Amino acid sequence: MELSKARFIANGIKNELEQAGVFTRIEIAGSIRREKPEVKDIEIVAAPKYVQVMDMFGEPKGYVSNAGFITNLVDMVQGEKYIKNGDRYKQILLKSGINLDLFLVFPPAQWGVIYTIRTGPWGFSKKIVTPEKWGGYLQTGCEVKDGALWDCGRTIDTPEEKDFFEYLTIDWTDPVIRVE
């Protein structure tokens, strides 16, 4: 699909999701963000509003978000059907014939990590989660797991893409010029 048409559809979906009022942040990622002339799918990263749930002993048990209860998401984004419908990743075939990949950022996942990875391209994303000693861009002692950056067993806050890049062995790169 041509970039301008894909961007138009993606912006419409982003607006619909924003109006639902269950997300704190929504951004378009993938090949649209990289401004590729031909777009194969629409990728959107969204951070749902959530609350941490405690068990009867006051220990963290997990997270609950009303984003998971959007039962009309397919209709809302003018979709035909779910292809994948997980808690953190939803893929919807849109009526326009293109797929929507919706990535939900729940803890321990961090916005900066998920948004960078989902912007791509694939080869670049692979290198940013691969340690430097194995030919990647990730600092020694760090790993990406569950959508979060970990350094020696502790989660590192990466609320923005630039925060994630601080732990890479390369400088921030504009998405338009990122290469595999």
N, C-alpha and C positions, 0 to 999 in steps of 0.2 A: 504494500500500500504506500502511496506517495506520502512523504513527510507531512505536508500541510494538512492533508485529510486526516492522518493519524493523530496529529497534534490537536486538531479540532475535536475529534471524538474523545481524546484523552482529557482535554480541558472540560468538556461537557460532563464526563464521568467524575472528574475531580470536583466540579461544582455540585453535582448531585450528592456525592459523598460528604462534602462539607456541610450541606444543608441538613444531612441526617443528624448532625450534632453529636455524634458518638466518637469523633476523632479529635485529637489535639493537633495533629499535623498530617498533611497529605501532600505528596510531591510526585511528579512524573519523573520516571527514571528511564533506564534502558536506551534503546537506539533513538528515541525521540529526544532525550536529554543530550545525547551525543550528536544530534542533528544529522543523522544518516539520511540520505535521499530516499532510500527504500526502508520501510519499517515492516518487520515480520510479525510483531506482537506489541501490545501496549502494556508497559510495566508501570505500576503505581505502588509506591510505598506509603503505608498509612500507620500512624501510631494511635491506637484506640485509647480512649479514656478507660482507666481501669482502677480497681481497688484491690489491695492485697487482702487475702482471706486468711484468718488465723484459725487454728484448730482450738479445741476446748481447753488446751493448756497454754494458749497464747503464743504458740509457735507458728511461723509462716507456713501456710499450706499451699498457696498458689495465688493466682490472680483471676479476677472476674471482670468481664467487660460486657457492656451491652452491645458492643460491635458484633459479637458472636451471635446475637439474637436478631440480626437483620434478616428476616425471612424473605423479604422481597428484593434482595440484592440483585438477583437476575433481572427482575423487572426494572428496578431502579436504574441499572446501567444499560438497559436495552439489550439484555442478553437473551440467548436462546436456551442455554443449559450450562450446568456446572460440568466441567471436565474433571476438576479436582476441587474438593471442598474440605480442606483441613482447617485446623485452628489458626495456623500461621500463614498458610498459602492457599489461595483460591484461584482457580483458573476457570474462566468463563468464556464460552464461545459467544461472541457478540453477533447481533443480527446483521451487522455489516460484513461478517465473514472473518473478522480478525479476532484473535484471542486476547483477552484481558488477563494479565497475571497480577494479582493483588497480593502484596506481601505485608503482613501485619507484624508490627514491632512490639512484642511483649517481652518483659524481663525474663531471663537475663539479657536478651538481645538489646543492642544499643542502636539508636538511629544512625549515627555516623558510620558504623560498620555495615549495616544492612543497605543503607542508601548508596554507599560506595560500591559494594559488591553488585547490587542490582542495576547500577548504572553501566557497569561493564566497560569494554566488551569481555567476552568469556575468558580469553587468555590473560587479560589484565587482571580480572577478578581472581583467577587461579593464582597468579603470581603474588597478589597482595595477601593471600592467606597461606602462602608457602614460606617457611623460614628461609632466611638469607643463605644459610649453609647448604640448602638444597636448591639454590638458584632463584629463590623468591625475594620478596621485598620486606618480609616481616623480620623485625629485630630478634636477635637471639634471646631465648627465654620466654618469648611471647607465643601465643597461639590464638587462633580464632575458633571458638566452639560455641554452639547454641546461639549464634548471631552476636556474640560479644567478644571483645578482646580481653585476653587473660595474660597477665604477666606474673610468672612464678606463683600461679594458683589463685591470684586475686583478680577480680574484674576491674578493668580500667574504664572509667567514664569516657565515652566518646559520643557526646550529644550532637556533634556536628562532624561532617566529613573531614574537616581540617584537623580535628582532634584525633581521628584515626590515622591520618597521614603522619602525625607527629611520631607514631610508633613504626612507621615504615622507613625503609632505607632510601626512599626517594622523596623528592619534594611533591607538593600538591600539583596535580596535572589537570588542566582544563579538560572536562569530559569530551569536548569536540576533538581534541588531539590525542586522546588515550588510544593506544594501540595494543594489540595482543603481543 
